[in-house]
Amino acid sequence: IMRQNRSIRIKMSEVQRKQRAVLEQHVIERTTELSIVNEELKCEAESHRLLINALNESEEKFRTISASARDAIIMLDNDGIVTYWNKAAENIFGYSRDEVFGIELQKLIIPEKMRETHINGFKKFKDTGSGPVIGKTLELTAIGEDGKEFSVEISISAVKIKEKWNAIGIVRDITSRKQAEMELERYKNDLESLVEVRTRKLKTTQAQLVRKEGFAVIGQISGSIAHDIRHPLTTIKNSAFFLNQTLKDSDEKTKKHLKLIDSEINHADDIIAGIMRLSKSKKPKQSRNNIN
């Protein structure tokens, strides 16, 4: 019995030794696994920390850029509710960030005459993320907190967040630019009117110069005519006078033709005198008249 008990104890010791060895091996393996998992968790935690830092840095950059931007940056959720409103939006529209959060944009800055169009367009945007204004830059009319309408330039983009379409709008107040454009248009019209007036004056001046040049030419021609034609006319007139004196006793037919020669010479001389008067410029003479 003692030998059997001893044998049993030896076998039990052997089994326990083997079990202990297996357990130790299992502990070593689990320790190794836990060490690996622990290292992985450390790496993951470090990656997570770096990611959080990068995200915080990115958010800080976005906040800095957004706060310093001169254009309004506005974000709407899938229901058209304002979820982001930067400093420039406060300055342009007059509403603070706390005043607009949780409120539909169309109730804030869209004129009443345009709200129905906005509502209908946003219904399509909610489902598809598309619309007639998405991805475009448009000039529209907005309304501020004071109720006054003014011109804005707006660019709208679509972004999907948690499977729902959100809208991001960048809005610029272009009131000064529109005023400058109107002023430039006014200057343009004034310049066109001035050019038209100056053109008429130049045409009038040109016509006067042409008229004066024409008179000068007429004067030259009339002077030539007076010199070249009056001389032979004088000779013919003298000859007719001589014949009239010589042929005092001639028949009536001869006397008639001599008088006709003398009459036509006088008529020709009157024509030359008229041309000479036309070619000479005369100063206008003032006289008192009844304008009625």
C-alpha positions as CSV (number, residue, x, y, z in Angstrom):
1,I,0.0,0.0,0.0
2,M,2.8,2.3,0.9
3,R,4.5,1.6,-2.4
4,Q,1.2,2.2,-4.3
5,N,0.7,5.4,-2.4
6,R,4.2,6.5,-3.2
7,S,3.7,5.6,-6.8
8,I,0.5,7.6,-6.9
9,R,2.2,10.5,-5.3
10,I,5.0,10.3,-7.8
11,K,2.5,10.2,-10.6
12,M,0.5,13.0,-9.2
13,S,3.6,15.1,-8.7
14,E,4.5,14.4,-12.3
15,V,1.1,15.4,-13.5
16,Q,1.2,18.6,-11.4
17,R,4.7,19.3,-12.7
18,K,3.5,18.9,-16.2
19,Q,0.4,21.0,-15.5
20,R,2.5,23.7,-13.9
21,A,4.8,23.7,-16.9
22,V,1.8,23.9,-19.2
23,L,0.3,26.7,-17.1
24,E,3.6,28.5,-17.0
25,Q,4.0,28.2,-20.7
26,H,0.4,29.5,-21.1
27,V,1.1,32.4,-18.7
28,I,4.2,33.2,-20.7
29,E,2.3,33.1,-24.0
30,R,-0.5,35.2,-22.6
31,T,2.0,37.7,-21.1
32,T,3.7,38.0,-24.5
33,E,0.3,38.5,-26.1
34,L,-0.7,41.1,-23.5
35,S,2.7,42.8,-24.0
36,I,2.1,42.9,-27.8
37,V,-1.5,44.1,-27.3
38,N,-0.3,46.7,-24.8
39,E,2.3,47.9,-27.3
40,E,-0.4,48.1,-30.0
41,L,-2.7,49.9,-27.6
42,K,0.2,52.4,-26.8
43,C,0.8,52.9,-30.6
44,E,-3.0,53.3,-31.1
45,A,-3.2,55.7,-28.2
46,E,-0.3,57.7,-29.6
47,S,-1.9,57.7,-33.1
48,H,-5.2,58.7,-31.5
49,R,-3.4,61.5,-29.6
50,L,-1.6,62.7,-32.7
51,L,-4.9,62.5,-34.6
52,I,-6.6,64.6,-31.9
53,N,-3.8,67.1,-31.9
54,A,-3.9,67.3,-35.7
55,L,-7.7,67.7,-35.6
56,N,-7.4,70.4,-32.9
57,E,-4.7,72.1,-34.9
58,S,-6.9,71.9,-38.1
59,E,-9.9,73.2,-36.2
60,E,-7.8,76.0,-34.8
61,K,-6.5,76.9,-38.3
62,F,-10.1,76.9,-39.6
63,R,-11.3,79.1,-36.7
64,T,-8.4,81.5,-37.3
65,I,-9.0,81.6,-41.1
66,S,-12.8,81.9,-40.6
67,A,-12.5,84.6,-38.0
68,S,-10.1,86.7,-40.2
69,A,-12.0,86.2,-43.4
70,R,-13.7,89.3,-44.9
71,D,-16.4,87.1,-46.5
72,A,-19.2,85.6,-44.6
73,I,-19.0,81.8,-44.1
74,I,-22.4,80.2,-43.4
75,M,-23.3,76.5,-43.0
76,L,-26.7,75.0,-43.0
77,D,-27.8,71.6,-42.1
78,N,-30.3,69.4,-44.0
79,D,-33.2,71.4,-42.7
80,G,-31.8,74.8,-43.7
81,I,-30.9,75.6,-40.1
82,V,-27.8,77.7,-39.5
83,T,-25.0,75.6,-37.9
84,Y,-22.0,77.9,-38.6
85,W,-21.8,81.7,-38.7
86,N,-18.4,83.4,-38.7
87,K,-17.4,86.9,-37.6
88,A,-17.7,88.4,-41.1
89,A,-21.3,87.1,-41.3
90,E,-22.0,89.0,-38.1
91,N,-20.5,92.2,-39.6
92,I,-22.3,91.9,-42.9
93,F,-25.8,90.9,-41.7
94,G,-25.8,92.4,-38.2
95,Y,-26.8,89.2,-36.4
96,S,-24.6,87.6,-33.8
97,R,-23.7,83.9,-33.9
98,D,-25.9,83.2,-30.8
99,E,-28.9,85.0,-32.5
100,V,-28.8,82.8,-35.7
101,F,-28.0,79.3,-34.4
102,G,-30.9,77.0,-34.7
103,I,-32.9,79.4,-37.0
104,E,-33.8,78.8,-40.7
105,L,-31.6,81.0,-42.9
106,Q,-34.5,82.0,-45.1
107,K,-36.1,83.8,-42.1
108,L,-33.0,85.8,-41.6
109,I,-31.3,87.2,-44.7
110,I,-33.5,86.2,-47.7
111,P,-35.9,88.9,-48.9
112,E,-39.6,87.9,-48.7
113,K,-40.0,88.1,-52.4
114,M,-37.3,85.4,-52.9
115,R,-38.2,83.1,-50.0
116,E,-40.6,80.8,-52.0
117,T,-37.9,80.2,-54.6
118,H,-35.4,79.4,-51.9
119,I,-37.7,77.0,-50.1
120,N,-38.5,75.1,-53.4
121,G,-34.8,74.9,-54.3
122,F,-33.8,73.7,-50.9
123,K,-36.3,70.9,-51.0
124,K,-34.5,69.4,-54.0
125,F,-31.1,70.1,-52.4
126,K,-32.1,68.1,-49.3
127,D,-32.6,64.9,-51.3
128,T,-29.9,65.2,-54.0
129,G,-27.3,67.7,-52.9
130,S,-27.8,69.6,-56.2
131,G,-29.7,72.6,-57.3
132,P,-29.6,75.6,-59.7
133,V,-27.2,77.6,-57.4
134,I,-24.9,74.8,-56.3
135,G,-21.3,75.2,-57.5
136,K,-22.0,78.7,-59.0
137,T,-21.2,82.3,-58.1
138,L,-24.3,84.5,-58.2
139,E,-25.2,88.1,-57.5
140,L,-28.4,88.2,-55.4
141,T,-30.2,90.6,-53.0
142,A,-30.0,89.9,-49.2
143,I,-31.5,91.7,-46.2
144,G,-29.8,92.6,-43.0
145,E,-31.0,92.9,-39.4
146,D,-32.0,96.5,-40.0
147,G,-34.4,95.4,-42.8
148,K,-32.4,97.1,-45.6
149,E,-31.7,95.2,-48.8
150,F,-28.2,95.1,-50.3
151,S,-26.3,93.3,-53.1
152,V,-24.3,90.2,-52.3
153,E,-22.2,87.8,-54.3
154,I,-22.7,84.2,-53.1
155,S,-21.1,80.9,-53.8
156,I,-22.7,77.7,-52.4
157,S,-21.2,74.2,-52.1
158,A,-22.7,70.9,-50.9
159,V,-21.1,68.6,-48.4
160,K,-22.5,65.3,-47.0
161,I,-22.3,64.8,-43.2
162,K,-23.8,61.7,-41.6
163,E,-25.5,60.7,-44.8
164,K,-27.3,64.1,-45.1
165,W,-26.6,67.0,-47.4
166,N,-25.4,70.2,-45.8
167,A,-24.8,73.6,-47.5
168,I,-21.8,75.9,-47.2
169,G,-22.2,79.4,-48.5
170,I,-19.5,82.1,-48.9
171,V,-21.1,85.5,-49.1
172,R,-19.5,88.8,-50.0
173,D,-21.1,92.3,-49.7
174,I,-20.7,94.0,-53.1
175,T,-22.6,97.2,-52.3
176,S,-19.5,99.3,-52.8
177,R,-18.7,97.5,-56.1
178,K,-22.2,98.0,-57.4
179,Q,-22.1,101.7,-56.5
180,A,-18.7,101.9,-58.3
181,E,-20.2,100.1,-61.4
182,M,-23.1,102.6,-61.4
183,E,-20.8,105.5,-61.0
184,L,-18.7,104.1,-63.9
185,E,-21.8,103.7,-66.0
186,R,-22.8,107.3,-65.3
187,Y,-19.3,108.5,-66.2
188,K,-19.5,106.4,-69.4
189,N,-22.9,107.9,-70.3
190,D,-21.6,111.4,-69.6
191,L,-18.5,110.8,-71.7
192,E,-20.6,109.5,-74.5
193,S,-22.8,112.6,-74.3
194,L,-19.7,114.8,-74.2
195,V,-18.3,113.0,-77.2
196,E,-21.6,113.3,-79.1
197,V,-21.6,117.1,-78.4
198,R,-18.0,117.5,-79.4
199,T,-18.6,115.5,-82.5
200,R,-21.5,117.8,-83.5
201,K,-19.4,120.8,-82.8
202,L,-16.6,119.4,-84.9
203,K,-19.0,118.6,-87.7
204,T,-20.3,122.1,-87.6
205,T,-16.8,123.6,-87.5
206,Q,-15.8,121.3,-90.4
207,A,-18.9,122.4,-92.4
208,Q,-18.0,126.0,-91.7
209,L,-14.5,125.5,-92.8
210,V,-15.7,123.7,-96.0
211,R,-18.1,126.6,-96.5
212,K,-15.3,129.2,-96.0
213,E,-13.0,127.2,-98.3
214,G,-15.8,127.1,-100.8
215,F,-16.3,130.9,-100.5
216,A,-12.6,131.3,-100.9
217,V,-12.6,129.2,-104.1
218,I,-15.7,131.1,-105.3
219,G,-13.8,134.4,-104.6
220,Q,-10.8,133.2,-106.6
221,I,-13.1,132.1,-109.5
222,S,-15.2,135.3,-109.3
223,G,-12.1,137.4,-109.3
224,S,-10.9,135.6,-112.3
225,I,-14.3,135.9,-114.0
226,A,-14.5,139.6,-113.2
227,H,-11.0,140.2,-114.7
228,D,-11.2,137.9,-117.7
229,I,-14.9,138.4,-118.7
230,R,-15.5,142.1,-117.7
231,H,-12.7,143.2,-119.9
232,P,-14.1,141.8,-123.2
233,L,-17.6,142.8,-122.1
234,T,-16.4,146.4,-121.7
235,T,-14.9,146.2,-125.2
236,I,-18.2,144.8,-126.6
237,K,-20.1,147.5,-124.8
238,N,-17.9,150.3,-126.1
239,S,-18.1,148.8,-129.6
240,A,-21.9,148.7,-129.3
241,F,-21.9,152.3,-128.2
242,F,-19.8,153.3,-131.1
243,L,-22.1,151.5,-133.6
244,N,-25.1,153.0,-131.9
245,Q,-23.6,156.5,-132.4
246,T,-22.5,155.8,-135.9
247,L,-25.7,154.2,-137.1
248,K,-28.1,156.8,-135.7
249,D,-30.0,156.8,-139.0
250,S,-30.1,153.0,-139.4
251,D,-33.3,151.1,-139.5
252,E,-35.3,150.1,-136.5
253,K,-34.2,146.5,-136.6
254,T,-30.5,147.5,-136.4
255,K,-31.2,149.8,-133.5
256,K,-33.2,147.1,-131.7
257,H,-30.3,144.6,-131.9
258,L,-27.8,147.2,-130.7
259,K,-30.0,147.9,-127.7
260,L,-30.3,144.1,-127.1
261,I,-26.5,143.8,-127.1
262,D,-26.2,146.6,-124.6
263,S,-28.9,145.1,-122.4
264,E,-27.4,141.7,-122.3
265,I,-24.0,143.2,-121.5
266,N,-25.5,144.9,-118.5
267,H,-27.2,141.7,-117.5
268,A,-24.0,139.7,-117.6
269,D,-22.3,142.5,-115.6
270,D,-25.0,142.2,-112.9
271,I,-24.4,138.4,-112.8
272,I,-20.6,138.9,-112.2
273,A,-21.3,141.6,-109.6
274,G,-23.6,139.1,-107.8
275,I,-20.9,136.4,-107.8
276,M,-18.5,138.9,-106.4
277,R,-20.9,139.9,-103.6
278,L,-21.5,136.2,-102.8
279,S,-17.8,135.5,-102.5
280,K,-17.1,138.3,-100.1
281,S,-17.7,137.6,-96.4
282,K,-19.6,140.4,-94.7
283,K,-19.9,141.1,-91.0
284,P,-23.5,140.8,-89.8
285,K,-25.2,144.1,-89.1
286,Q,-27.3,144.3,-85.9
287,S,-30.7,145.9,-86.1
288,R,-33.6,146.1,-83.6
289,N,-36.6,144.0,-84.5
290,N,-39.8,142.8,-82.9
291,I,-39.4,139.1,-82.3
292,N,-43.2,138.6,-82.2
